[in-house]
Amino acid sequence: MYQHKWISEATMNLPVGKAVCVGRNYVAHAKELNNPVPSRPLLFMKPASALCEFGPDIFIHSKRGAHHYEAELVLLVGSTIHCDSTEPLRHIAGVGLGLDLTLRELQAQLKQKGHPWEVAKAFDGSGCITPFIPVTQEQLHAGLTYRFWQNGTLRQQGNSEHMIFNLEMLLKAITQFFTLHPGDIVMTGTPEGVGPLNVGDQLKLQLGESATVFHSKVVKQV
Ligand code: ZN
């Protein structure tokens, strides 16, 4: 079963909770999928059962159509954030990266019919999460960059300063509807460059300009 981890391999005493996810938080990504730019954060959730480790393997299902990667900055909640919490970023204990796996064809069919898209976004193994790095409020305010490679090709690069709704705005918007508890995570949206995964792909995520690099490989699941 998935457990949150610190990159230091120190044990973490936070449980695994829900993942609140943000759609269309970068202008260029909204445009690449021909979606309008939202006027307030577009939120959806993955249950704890959807989360898995990014690496050594991640799984795609042969009969479910295209699994798109969406590389995202992930916040780990360290203490409860309510709708009236001031400075919500001080409750963030760590930052990591993740892939928000999306069954894009199924999602398109469901969207067209106006149906909920949970099965395309919240299935088991759809949230692939790296270990977390402890983070300060100042670092979160200063902006964080990340990159994603597929078989050595740079596919996505993100910078939290380019988000439509910044990290603080996201936490304020989320907690209007969903109280965030210790061990919950926030997947903050993907920049442009999403695309399908293929069996055998070698994947790499990098946080910041540092040597903080995470590796995984795509494996088929029947
Ligand atoms: Zn996403």
Residues whose N, C-alpha, C, O or C-beta is under 5 A from the ligand:
A	BS01	ZN	V22 E70 D100 G189 T190
